[in-house]
Amino acid sequence: MTLSSAVASQVFSLPATERFALAQQLLDSIDETESARLDDEFVAELKRRRQEMLAGQEIVGDWRAALASIEKSLDEGDEIECTYP
């Protein structure tokens, strides 16, 4: 199921506090069984990505450089822009 662009537009136009409350309600609506399954899938995905990285199949950026870039942007009051290699 995909979120229609009209619904997404309405949700993203809400003030941050209302989006946060909505996000919390959505998370609370996931029962423990489903949450555990999703946690297992997330861990499996992390393991898969780690294996790809260790095998040289995935190019990853240096986390120290990313952290320095974020800190510099915060110090300068800039918008944070995420870029991936």
Rosetta silent file (secondary structure, phi, psi, omega in degrees, C-alpha in Angstrom):
SEQUENCE: MTLSSAVASQVFSLPATERFALAQQLLDSIDETESARLDDEFVAELKRRRQEMLAGQEIVGDWRAALASIEKSLDEGDEIECTYP
SCORE:     score description
SCORE:     0.000 S_00000001
   1 L     0.000  133.984  176.543    0.000    0.000    0.000 S_00000001
   2 L  -113.187  150.428  178.573    1.281    3.426   -0.877 S_00000001
   3 L   -79.704  127.040 -179.504    0.229    6.702    0.654 S_00000001
   4 L   -63.752  151.924 -178.032   -1.620    8.860   -1.856 S_00000001
   5 H   -63.751  -31.197  179.175    0.076   12.112   -2.715 S_00000001
   6 H   -66.879  -44.193  179.035   -2.970   14.053   -1.467 S_00000001
   7 H   -66.326  -45.711  179.558   -2.827   12.384    1.959 S_00000001
   8 H   -59.221  -42.202  179.674    0.950   12.758    2.129 S_00000001
   9 H   -61.379  -43.060  178.901    0.653   16.434    1.216 S_00000001
  10 H   -64.522  -44.404 -178.840   -1.901   16.986    3.976 S_00000001
  11 H   -63.084  -47.909 -176.740    0.207   15.134    6.549 S_00000001
  12 H   -70.732  -15.288  177.420    3.431   16.947    5.649 S_00000001
  13 L   -87.043   -7.601  177.309    1.680   20.322    5.788 S_00000001
  14 L   -67.787  152.921  173.371    0.755   19.775    9.460 S_00000001
  15 L   -62.121  154.993 -175.935    2.793   21.614   12.085 S_00000001
  16 H   -54.880  -39.918 -178.580    5.702   19.594   13.471 S_00000001
  17 H   -64.557  -37.739  178.295    3.962   18.962   16.798 S_00000001
  18 H   -71.779  -37.717  175.750    0.919   17.476   15.054 S_00000001
  19 H   -63.104  -40.202  178.030    3.118   15.334   12.758 S_00000001
  20 H   -62.234  -46.211  179.452    4.958   14.081   15.830 S_00000001
  21 H   -61.745  -41.355  177.879    1.674   13.207   17.573 S_00000001
  22 H   -64.270  -43.703  178.485    0.444   11.420   14.442 S_00000001
  23 H   -60.449  -41.488  178.777    3.696    9.490   14.129 S_00000001
  24 H   -64.014  -41.744  178.250    3.395    8.423   17.766 S_00000001
  25 H   -62.797  -40.567  178.945   -0.195    7.278   17.222 S_00000001
  26 H   -64.610  -44.852  178.505    0.874    5.262   14.180 S_00000001
  27 H   -63.134  -40.801  179.103    3.717    3.608   16.089 S_00000001
  28 H   -65.074  -22.520 -177.936    1.405    2.856   19.016 S_00000001
  29 L   -78.876   -8.808  179.819   -1.012    1.161   16.617 S_00000001
  30 L   -87.201  120.727 -177.456    1.522   -1.570   15.781 S_00000001
  31 L   -72.919  166.667 -173.888    0.957   -4.555   18.038 S_00000001
  32 H   -62.323  -37.080  179.801    3.823   -6.325   19.805 S_00000001
  33 H   -63.638  -46.583  179.428    3.824   -9.331   17.470 S_00000001
  34 H   -66.099  -39.909  179.141    4.111   -7.147   14.389 S_00000001
  35 H   -61.296  -42.859  179.257    6.699   -4.964   16.105 S_00000001
  36 H   -63.781  -40.156  179.215    8.860   -8.006   16.925 S_00000001
  37 H   -64.409  -42.916  179.190    8.619   -9.202   13.306 S_00000001
  38 H   -65.947  -38.967  176.285    9.632   -5.779   12.024 S_00000001
  39 H   -60.084  -43.421  178.982   12.517   -5.666   14.517 S_00000001
  40 H   -62.217  -41.878  178.985   13.709   -9.048   13.232 S_00000001
  41 H   -65.298  -38.474  179.538   13.507   -7.823    9.630 S_00000001
  42 H   -64.714  -44.638  178.700   15.439   -4.668   10.540 S_00000001
  43 H   -62.974  -42.152  178.316   18.204   -6.673   12.235 S_00000001
  44 H   -61.213  -40.046  178.642   18.378   -9.008    9.217 S_00000001
  45 H   -65.901  -42.019  177.302   18.716   -5.981    6.914 S_00000001
  46 H   -61.194  -42.572  179.259   21.495   -4.530    9.065 S_00000001
  47 H   -64.421  -41.022  179.399   23.355   -7.844    8.974 S_00000001
  48 H   -62.212  -45.896 -179.521   22.940   -8.084    5.195 S_00000001
  49 H   -65.047  -37.387  178.047   24.299   -4.579    4.690 S_00000001
  50 H   -63.079  -43.747  179.280   27.224   -5.268    7.026 S_00000001
  51 H   -61.821  -42.690  177.983   28.133   -8.384    5.052 S_00000001
  52 H   -61.265  -42.025 -179.539   27.991   -6.416    1.785 S_00000001
  53 H   -64.843  -46.299 -179.162   30.216   -3.740    3.277 S_00000001
  54 H   -64.742  -30.668  179.687   32.752   -6.261    4.596 S_00000001
  55 L   -83.308   -2.165  179.865   32.784   -8.034    1.224 S_00000001
  56 L    79.535   12.323 -179.722   33.504   -4.741   -0.546 S_00000001
  57 L   -85.613  -16.963 -177.865   30.168   -4.781   -2.360 S_00000001
  58 L  -124.180  125.984  178.374   28.913   -1.624   -0.665 S_00000001
  59 L   -92.092  124.701 -178.578   30.849    1.627   -0.616 S_00000001
  60 L  -118.754  150.460  178.057   30.283    3.535    2.597 S_00000001
  61 L   -81.782  162.252  177.556   31.307    7.003    3.616 S_00000001
  62 L   -75.562  121.092 -176.223   33.513    7.794    6.564 S_00000001
  63 H   -65.877  -28.881  179.462   31.246    8.436    9.549 S_00000001
  64 H   -66.541  -40.839  178.341   33.758   10.860   11.054 S_00000001
  65 H   -65.779  -39.831  178.356   33.597   13.045    7.946 S_00000001
  66 H   -63.965  -44.718  179.043   29.801   12.913    8.014 S_00000001
  67 H   -62.259  -42.740  178.699   29.726   13.886   11.690 S_00000001
  68 H   -61.581  -41.126  179.192   32.141   16.765   11.073 S_00000001
  69 H   -64.446  -42.079  178.799   29.963   18.002    8.210 S_00000001
  70 H   -64.556  -46.482 -179.977   26.826   17.855   10.375 S_00000001
  71 H   -61.511  -40.522  178.725   28.525   19.655   13.259 S_00000001
  72 H   -62.669  -44.652  179.309   29.841   22.354   10.914 S_00000001
  73 H   -62.465  -41.102  178.827   26.363   22.880    9.457 S_00000001
  74 H   -65.652  -41.378  179.172   24.842   23.111   12.921 S_00000001
  75 H   -62.844  -34.774 -178.051   27.497   25.592   14.050 S_00000001
  76 H   -88.238   -5.726 -179.829   26.823   27.735   10.994 S_00000001
  77 L    74.989   17.899 -179.461   23.046   27.452   11.368 S_00000001
  78 L   -80.708  163.163  169.654   22.742   25.859    7.935 S_00000001
  79 L   -69.036  142.767  178.356   20.205   23.306    6.837 S_00000001
  80 L   -86.242  127.522 -179.311   21.611   19.799    7.150 S_00000001
  81 L  -118.085  119.780 -179.472   21.963   18.110    3.783 S_00000001
  82 L   -90.629  129.204  175.239   22.597   14.382    3.701 S_00000001
  83 L  -129.118  146.323 -179.309   24.632   13.044    0.838 S_00000001
  84 L  -120.066  147.228 -179.107   25.742    9.499    0.242 S_00000001
  85 L   -62.907    0.000    0.000   28.715    8.290   -1.768 S_00000001
